[in-house]
């Protein structure tokens, strides 16, 4: 049984193979490492310039109205 592939299919499969090889070998990509803790504040500023922020407690996010 012989499989016939046209030139476009061969080029496409070759590019996919090269991409997979480069991705697996990490030639251009460097690993990213986290350093420290990132903190984010979710706040709503009212008209008086004071901010009401969401709070975290017991593993839950609390939002005051």
Secondary structure, 3 states (H helix, E strand, C coil): CCCCCCHHHHHHHHHHHHHHHHHHHCCCCCCCCCCCCCCCCCEEECCCCCEEECEEECCEEECCC
